[in-house]
Amino acid sequence: QDQLRLFAPFERVGTMKSPDSTGLGLAIVARLVERLQGNIYLASQPEEGSTFTVIFPIELQED
């Protein structure tokens, strides 16, 4: 549940909430990835951290 909230504007999840954080970073990334027709994936391990993977569709052009 917290993983989905990470991508919402102004959301800060977890025990390491920084007072300097606006909670907008991942929301902006998610919107950009969506506009570029990509996908963003999150793998998280408690007490270890998270890995974010972004995949964009790319069409290679031959000369």
N, CA, C and O atoms as a GROMACS GRO file, in nm:
protein
  252
    1GLN      N    1   0.082  -0.119   0.000
    1GLN     CA    2   0.000   0.000   0.000
    1GLN      C    3   0.086   0.125   0.000
    1GLN      O    4   0.059   0.220  -0.074
    2ASP      N    5   0.189   0.126   0.082
    2ASP     CA    6   0.278   0.242   0.086
    2ASP      C    7   0.347   0.263  -0.048
    2ASP      O    8   0.378   0.376  -0.085
    3GLN      N    9   0.372   0.154  -0.122
    3GLN     CA   10   0.441   0.166  -0.250
    3GLN      C   11   0.360   0.249  -0.348
    3GLN      O   12   0.418   0.330  -0.422
    4LEU      N   13   0.229   0.233  -0.352
    4LEU     CA   14   0.146   0.313  -0.442
    4LEU      C   15   0.144   0.459  -0.399
    4LEU      O   16   0.142   0.548  -0.483
    5ARG      N   17   0.143   0.483  -0.269
    5ARG     CA   18   0.141   0.620  -0.218
    5ARG      C   19   0.267   0.696  -0.252
    5ARG      O   20   0.265   0.819  -0.261
    6LEU      N   21   0.378   0.626  -0.271
    6LEU     CA   22   0.505   0.692  -0.303
    6LEU      C   23   0.495   0.781  -0.427
    6LEU      O   24   0.564   0.882  -0.437
    7PHE      N   25   0.409   0.744  -0.520
    7PHE     CA   26   0.399   0.815  -0.647
    7PHE      C   27   0.292   0.924  -0.645
    7PHE      O   28   0.270   0.991  -0.747
    8ALA      N   29   0.227   0.944  -0.533
    8ALA     CA   30   0.126   1.050  -0.520
    8ALA      C   31   0.196   1.179  -0.476
    8ALA      O   32   0.288   1.176  -0.395
    9PRO      N   33   0.150   1.293  -0.530
    9PRO     CA   34   0.211   1.421  -0.492
    9PRO      C   35   0.202   1.447  -0.342
    9PRO      O   36   0.099   1.421  -0.279
   10PHE      N   37   0.309   1.498  -0.287
   10PHE     CA   38   0.320   1.540  -0.147
   10PHE      C   39   0.319   1.424  -0.046
   10PHE      O   40   0.307   1.448   0.074
   11GLU      N   41   0.331   1.302  -0.094
   11GLU     CA   42   0.336   1.186  -0.003
   11GLU      C   43   0.480   1.156   0.035
   11GLU      O   44   0.570   1.157  -0.049
   12ARG      N   45   0.500   1.129   0.161
   12ARG     CA   46   0.630   1.084   0.211
   12ARG      C   47   0.602   0.963   0.298
   12ARG      O   48   0.523   0.969   0.392
   13VAL      N   49   0.666   0.853   0.266
   13VAL     CA   50   0.637   0.726   0.331
   13VAL      C   51   0.762   0.673   0.399
   13VAL      O   52   0.873   0.693   0.350
   14GLY      N   53   0.746   0.607   0.510
   14GLY     CA   54   0.858   0.542   0.576
   14GLY      C   55   0.908   0.618   0.697
   14GLY      O   56   0.854   0.721   0.736
   15THR      N   57   1.012   0.564   0.754
   15THR     CA   58   1.066   0.620   0.878
   15THR      C   59   1.171   0.727   0.852
   15THR      O   60   1.210   0.798   0.945
   16MET      N   61   1.218   0.740   0.728
   16MET     CA   62   1.327   0.834   0.698
   16MET      C   63   1.274   0.958   0.626
   16MET      O   64   1.336   1.005   0.530
   17LYS      N   65   1.161   1.011   0.670
   17LYS     CA   66   1.103   1.129   0.608
   17LYS      C   67   1.193   1.250   0.635
   17LYS      O   68   1.215   1.288   0.750
   18SER      N   69   1.242   1.309   0.530
   18SER     CA   70   1.329   1.425   0.544
   18SER      C   71   1.245   1.551   0.559
   18SER      O   72   1.147   1.570   0.486
   19PRO      N   73   1.280   1.638   0.652
   19PRO     CA   74   1.206   1.764   0.666
   19PRO      C   75   1.223   1.854   0.544
   19PRO      O   76   1.143   1.945   0.523
   20ASP      N   77   1.326   1.829   0.464
   20ASP     CA   78   1.350   1.910   0.344
   20ASP      C   79   1.277   1.856   0.221
   20ASP      O   80   1.278   1.920   0.116
   21SER      N   81   1.215   1.741   0.234
   21SER     CA   82   1.148   1.678   0.120
   21SER      C   83   1.009   1.739   0.098
   21SER      O   84   0.936   1.767   0.193
   22THR      N   85   0.975   1.759  -0.030
   22THR     CA   86   0.841   1.808  -0.063
   22THR      C   87   0.746   1.695  -0.095
   22THR      O   88   0.624   1.714  -0.096
   23GLY      N   89   0.800   1.577  -0.122
   23GLY     CA   90   0.715   1.465  -0.160
   23GLY      C   91   0.672   1.472  -0.305
   23GLY      O   92   0.574   1.409  -0.343
   24LEU      N   93   0.744   1.548  -0.386
   24LEU     CA   94   0.707   1.562  -0.527
   24LEU      C   95   0.796   1.485  -0.624
   24LEU      O   96   0.755   1.461  -0.737
   25GLY      N   97   0.914   1.445  -0.582
   25GLY     CA   98   1.011   1.384  -0.673
   25GLY      C   99   0.958   1.264  -0.749
   25GLY      O  100   0.962   1.262  -0.872
   26LEU      N  101   0.910   1.163  -0.678
   26LEU     CA  102   0.862   1.042  -0.745
   26LEU      C  103   0.732   1.067  -0.821
   26LEU      O  104   0.706   1.001  -0.922
   27ALA      N  105   0.651   1.161  -0.775
   27ALA     CA  106   0.528   1.195  -0.848
   27ALA      C  107   0.564   1.255  -0.984
   27ALA      O  108   0.500   1.223  -1.084
   28ILE      N  109   0.665   1.340  -0.987
   28ILE     CA  110   0.710   1.400  -1.114
   28ILE      C  111   0.767   1.293  -1.205
   28ILE      O  112   0.736   1.289  -1.324
   29VAL      N  113   0.851   1.206  -1.150
   29VAL     CA  114   0.909   1.097  -1.230
   29VAL      C  115   0.799   1.010  -1.288
   29VAL      O  116   0.803   0.976  -1.407
   30ALA      N  117   0.701   0.973  -1.207
   30ALA     CA  118   0.592   0.887  -1.254
   30ALA      C  119   0.514   0.952  -1.368
   30ALA      O  120   0.478   0.884  -1.464
   31ARG      N  121   0.490   1.082  -1.360
   31ARG     CA  122   0.416   1.152  -1.468
   31ARG      C  123   0.499   1.157  -1.595
   31ARG      O  124   0.446   1.138  -1.705
   32LEU      N  125   0.629   1.182  -1.583
   32LEU     CA  126   0.716   1.185  -1.701
   32LEU      C  127   0.723   1.048  -1.768
   32LEU      O  128   0.715   1.038  -1.890
   33VAL      N  129   0.737   0.945  -1.687
   33VAL     CA  130   0.743   0.809  -1.742
   33VAL      C  131   0.612   0.776  -1.813
   33VAL      O  132   0.612   0.718  -1.921
   34GLU      N  133   0.501   0.815  -1.753
   34GLU     CA  134   0.369   0.791  -1.814
   34GLU      C  135   0.357   0.865  -1.947
   34GLU      O  136   0.310   0.807  -2.046
   35ARG      N  137   0.398   0.990  -1.951
   35ARG     CA  138   0.389   1.069  -2.076
   35ARG      C  139   0.476   1.012  -2.187
   35ARG      O  140   0.445   1.026  -2.305
   36LEU      N  141   0.585   0.949  -2.149
   36LEU     CA  142   0.675   0.889  -2.248
   36LEU      C  143   0.641   0.742  -2.274
   36LEU      O  144   0.719   0.670  -2.336
   37GLN      N  145   0.525   0.701  -2.226
   37GLN     CA  146   0.471   0.566  -2.247
   37GLN      C  147   0.562   0.457  -2.191
   37GLN      O  148   0.573   0.349  -2.248
   38GLY      N  149   0.625   0.487  -2.081
   38GLY     CA  150   0.712   0.390  -2.016
   38GLY      C  151   0.646   0.327  -1.895
   38GLY      O  152   0.528   0.350  -1.868
   39ASN      N  153   0.721   0.250  -1.824
   39ASN     CA  154   0.675   0.185  -1.701
   39ASN      C  155   0.778   0.206  -1.592
   39ASN      O  156   0.899   0.212  -1.618
   40ILE      N  157   0.730   0.217  -1.470
   40ILE     CA  158   0.818   0.229  -1.355
   40ILE      C  159   0.784   0.117  -1.258
   40ILE      O  160   0.668   0.091  -1.228
   41TYR      N  161   0.888   0.051  -1.209
   41TYR     CA  162   0.872  -0.062  -1.118
   41TYR      C  163   0.948  -0.035  -0.989
   41TYR      O  164   1.051   0.032  -0.989
   42LEU      N  165   0.894  -0.087  -0.881
   42LEU     CA  166   0.955  -0.067  -0.750
   42LEU      C  167   0.973  -0.202  -0.682
   42LEU      O  168   0.879  -0.281  -0.671
   43ALA      N  169   1.094  -0.229  -0.638
   43ALA     CA  170   1.124  -0.347  -0.556
   43ALA      C  171   1.179  -0.295  -0.423
   43ALA      O  172   1.277  -0.220  -0.422
   44SER      N  173   1.117  -0.335  -0.314
   44SER     CA  174   1.156  -0.282  -0.184
   44SER      C  175   1.180  -0.395  -0.084
   44SER      O  176   1.104  -0.492  -0.077
   45GLN      N  177   1.286  -0.380  -0.006
   45GLN     CA  178   1.318  -0.473   0.102
   45GLN      C  179   1.323  -0.394   0.232
   45GLN      O  180   1.404  -0.301   0.244
   46PRO      N  181   1.239  -0.428   0.328
   46PRO     CA  182   1.242  -0.357   0.457
   46PRO      C  183   1.383  -0.358   0.518
   46PRO      O  184   1.454  -0.458   0.514
   47GLU      N  185   1.420  -0.246   0.572
   47GLU     CA  186   1.550  -0.226   0.637
   47GLU      C  187   1.668  -0.228   0.540
   47GLU      O  188   1.782  -0.211   0.583
   48GLU      N  189   1.644  -0.249   0.410
   48GLU     CA  190   1.753  -0.252   0.311
   48GLU      C  191   1.743  -0.140   0.210
   48GLU      O  192   1.846  -0.085   0.168
   49GLY      N  193   1.624  -0.106   0.169
   49GLY     CA  194   1.607   0.001   0.071
   49GLY      C  195   1.520  -0.041  -0.045
   49GLY      O  196   1.459  -0.148  -0.045
   50SER      N  197   1.515   0.045  -0.145
   50SER     CA  198   1.428   0.024  -0.261
   50SER      C  199   1.506   0.043  -0.390
   50SER      O  200   1.603   0.119  -0.396
   51THR      N  201   1.461  -0.026  -0.492
   51THR     CA  202   1.516  -0.012  -0.626
   51THR      C  203   1.404   0.027  -0.720
   51THR      O  204   1.301  -0.040  -0.726
   52PHE      N  205   1.423   0.136  -0.792
   52PHE     CA  206   1.326   0.181  -0.891
   52PHE      C  207   1.383   0.152  -1.030
   52PHE      O  208   1.498   0.184  -1.058
   53THR      N  209   1.302   0.092  -1.115
   53THR     CA  210   1.342   0.060  -1.251
   53THR      C  211   1.245   0.128  -1.346
   53THR      O  212   1.124   0.116  -1.332
   54VAL      N  213   1.300   0.201  -1.443
   54VAL     CA  214   1.218   0.269  -1.544
   54VAL      C  215   1.250   0.209  -1.679
   54VAL      O  216   1.367   0.194  -1.716
   55ILE      N  217   1.146   0.173  -1.753
   55ILE     CA  218   1.162   0.114  -1.885
   55ILE      C  219   1.082   0.196  -1.985
   55ILE      O  220   0.964   0.224  -1.966
   56PHE      N  221   1.150   0.235  -2.094
   56PHE     CA  222   1.086   0.310  -2.201
   56PHE      C  223   1.085   0.228  -2.329
   56PHE      O  224   1.182   0.158  -2.358
   57PRO      N  225   0.976   0.237  -2.406
   57PRO     CA  226   0.976   0.168  -2.534
   57PRO      C  227   1.062   0.246  -2.633
   57PRO      O  228   1.045   0.366  -2.650
   58ILE      N  229   1.153   0.178  -2.696
   58ILE     CA  230   1.243   0.242  -2.793
   58ILE      C  231   1.236   0.165  -2.923
   58ILE      O  232   1.246   0.042  -2.926
   59GLU      N  233   1.220   0.238  -3.029
   59GLU     CA  234   1.219   0.177  -3.161
   59GLU      C  235   1.350   0.212  -3.230
   59GLU      O  236   1.378   0.329  -3.256
   60LEU      N  237   1.429   0.112  -3.259
   60LEU     CA  238   1.557   0.135  -3.326
   60LEU      C  239   1.534   0.153  -3.476
   60LEU      O  240   1.459   0.078  -3.538
   61GLN      N  241   1.600   0.253  -3.531
   61GLN     CA  242   1.590   0.278  -3.674
   61GLN      C  243   1.718   0.233  -3.742
   61GLN      O  244   1.829   0.264  -3.698
   62GLU      N  245   1.701   0.161  -3.850
   62GLU     CA  246   1.817   0.118  -3.927
   62GLU      C  247   1.848   0.221  -4.033
   62GLU      O  248   1.757   0.283  -4.090
   63ASP      N  249   1.976   0.240  -4.060
   63ASP     CA  250   2.017   0.339  -4.162
   63ASP      C  251   1.994   0.285  -4.300
   63ASP      O  252   2.023   0.353  -4.399
   0.00000   0.00000   0.00000
